[in-house]
Amino acid sequence: MIEGTPPDASLAETQLDTLSLWTACMDRLSQEIPEQQFNTWIRPLSATVAADGSRVVVSVANRFKMDWIRAQYATRITALLESIQGAPVVLELALAPREGPSRTAPAPRTVQDQVLAELPDLAPAEATVPSGPKTRLNPALAFSTLVEGSANRMARAAAMHVAGSLGQLYNPLFIYGGVGLGKTHLVHAIGNHLLADRPQAKVLYIHAEQFVSDVVKSYQRKTFDEFKERYHSLDLLLIDDVQFFANKERTQEEFFNAFEALLAKKSHIVLTSDTYPKGLADIHERLVSRFDSGLTVAIEPPELEMRVAILINKAAVENAVMPEEVAFFVAKNVRSNVRELEGALRKILAYSRFNQKEISIQLARDALKDLLSIQNRQISVENIQKTVADFYKIKVADMYSKKRPASIARPRQIAMFLAKELTQKSLPEIGELFGGRDHTTVLHAVRKIGAERQQNTELNQQLHVLEQTLKG
Ligand SMILES: Nc1ncnc2c1ncn2[C@@H]1O[C@H](COP(=O)(O)OP(=O)(O)OP(=O)(O)O)[C@@H](O)[C@H]1O
């Protein structure tokens, strides 16, 4: 896929049969994409098709939409065009010439254009769409679509505060939590909210890895002035997953400079990470202490009711009705994070549409058969014992043995902690599975490891690895 300039006259005059290529593609997309998304992003597009069908230039109203179409739909559109055409098709995205209210607006050039020109542009109100430099914000990730619960209440409140009074309190705002819990969603929501209020604000969302690559590129191309200009002039910098700065000396230095420059001019910085600042490994102390100098808030895994609310909301967005009992069933079985909940929901919706059956517990059970069996298999105490024993290179049998040397007792305590965290088993049940130990022994282990984790970076990392391994 190529990004082009406005459609040029070199394209041969479109034939009706080639035009039908685009119409057929639109038809197929309308069946695949939820109606609201189709109306917002796809329906307003118009296309010019080369006479032999080998090249399709799609006109997009502005750069913002162009980025969005490129990221979300271009691959699919190309694939559909090629499957309809039965031959390779080059898809180009082009900015449509600005159409003002004046008579100078160019006349639509194709039949398709004429039809489409008459359709209302159903995209979100342009006033909320940022103009100016690329923000990399996803407009769908807003406060309004983020379900609130005790797991994210504080983070959400802090984020809303920042979005509403930039550069004042909570600077930097550091949001941390495990994968798929809504950190990225929250930072996009801050940016989108700010731009809706102040469309001219300079906002940039960037993933830490992209920042690393920007640093590398500006070194290679000797374009450091541009780099500085770009980052140091922002009003709001949203940077995701800063744990990726680990061991990147040069990047850390440049980020430190950007950080100082932005704070000095009262611009706001929001960072996310998978752990709290002091838990970050291989990042300079001076940077860590800067990260921790504003407000640090956690996003916890969502509790049951919140998971239910998320499922019901997301189903409604897809125009589907998810009965509460089904939502409870799914939420009880998919516990680790919201991304997994979304995956489960997608499977259920697809299964229901494909089989033309209403959503029920039985349907959810069938749709999630693989997922449920994997989960049940993975989150057993036996599995935890084996995984922890392998990790610390001790025998599984030592998990139940009465041996007490620290090299064995500690992994055993870690396994007990994970058993409590990752399974539904009670303390006495866990004690039983660890060689008939008393529930107070398990409670002691759970508290000890939980408290130590907050202080001990190495232990925190090890637990993180173990949790990810167990969750698959
Ligand atoms: N409270 C919530 N309400 C609605 N949707 C949510 C909520 N939390 C997360 N999501 C959705 O779950 C998905 C995963 O969230 P997100 O990408 O923000 O997670 P993350 O914490 O940034 O994960 P990672 O560490 O992997 O980057 C997204 O589609 C997001 O919109």
Ligand as a Chemical Component Dictionary entry (heavy atoms), coordinates in Angstrom:
data_LIG
# 
_chem_comp.id                   LIG 
_chem_comp.type                 NON-POLYMER 
_chem_comp.pdbx_formal_charge   0 
_chem_comp.three_letter_code    LIG 
# 
loop_
_chem_comp_atom.comp_id 
_chem_comp_atom.atom_id 
_chem_comp_atom.alt_atom_id 
_chem_comp_atom.type_symbol 
_chem_comp_atom.charge 
_chem_comp_atom.model_Cartn_x 
_chem_comp_atom.model_Cartn_y 
_chem_comp_atom.model_Cartn_z 
_chem_comp_atom.pdbx_ordinal 
LIG N1  N1  N 0 -12.000 -0.402 31.619 1  
LIG C1  C1  C 0 -12.090 -0.703 30.325 2  
LIG N2  N2  N 0 -13.247 -0.481 29.656 3  
LIG C2  C2  C 0 -13.345 -0.776 28.360 4  
LIG N3  N3  N 0 -12.359 -1.288 27.616 5  
LIG C3  C3  C 0 -11.177 -1.510 28.227 6  
LIG C4  C4  C 0 -10.986 -1.240 29.606 7  
LIG N4  N4  N 0 -9.727  -1.564 29.941 8  
LIG C5  C5  C 0 -9.149  -2.035 28.820 9  
LIG N5  N5  N 0 -10.018 -2.000 27.789 10 
LIG C6  C6  C 0 -9.768  -2.467 26.411 11 
LIG O1  O1  O 0 -8.926  -3.609 26.503 12 
LIG C7  C7  C 0 -7.962  -3.616 25.467 13 
LIG C8  C8  C 0 -6.577  -3.653 26.057 14 
LIG O2  O2  O 0 -6.331  -2.419 26.712 15 
LIG P1  P1  P 0 -4.975  -1.591 26.533 16 
LIG O3  O3  O 0 -4.371  -1.842 25.187 17 
LIG O4  O4  O 0 -5.238  -0.193 26.905 18 
LIG O5  O5  O 0 -4.103  -2.340 27.626 19 
LIG P2  P2  P 0 -2.643  -2.006 28.163 20 
LIG O6  O6  O 0 -2.751  -1.982 29.636 21 
LIG O7  O7  O 0 -2.079  -0.812 27.508 22 
LIG O8  O8  O 0 -1.875  -3.305 27.711 23 
LIG P3  P3  P 0 -0.326  -3.501 27.246 24 
LIG O9  O9  O 0 0.479   -3.449 28.494 25 
LIG O10 O10 O 0 -0.349  -4.856 26.626 26 
LIG O11 O11 O 0 0.015   -2.419 26.286 27 
LIG C9  C9  C 0 -8.227  -2.381 24.645 28 
LIG O12 O12 O 0 -9.021  -2.724 23.542 29 
LIG C10 C10 C 0 -8.999  -1.465 25.583 30 
LIG O13 O13 O 0 -9.859  -0.608 24.875 31 
# 
loop_
_chem_comp_bond.comp_id 
_chem_comp_bond.atom_id_1 
_chem_comp_bond.atom_id_2 
_chem_comp_bond.value_order 
_chem_comp_bond.pdbx_ordinal 
LIG N1  C1  SING 1  
LIG C1  N2  SING 2  
LIG C1  C4  DOUB 3  
LIG N2  C2  DOUB 4  
LIG C2  N3  SING 5  
LIG N3  C3  DOUB 6  
LIG C3  C4  SING 7  
LIG C3  N5  SING 8  
LIG C4  N4  SING 9  
LIG N4  C5  DOUB 10 
LIG C5  N5  SING 11 
LIG N5  C6  SING 12 
LIG C6  O1  SING 13 
LIG C6  C10 SING 14 
LIG O1  C7  SING 15 
LIG C7  C8  SING 16 
LIG C7  C9  SING 17 
LIG C8  O2  SING 18 
LIG O2  P1  SING 19 
LIG P1  O3  DOUB 20 
LIG P1  O4  SING 21 
LIG P1  O5  SING 22 
LIG O5  P2  SING 23 
LIG P2  O6  DOUB 24 
LIG P2  O7  SING 25 
LIG P2  O8  SING 26 
LIG O8  P3  SING 27 
LIG P3  O9  DOUB 28 
LIG P3  O10 SING 29 
LIG P3  O11 SING 30 
LIG C9  O12 SING 31 
LIG C9  C10 SING 32 
LIG C10 O13 SING 33 
# 
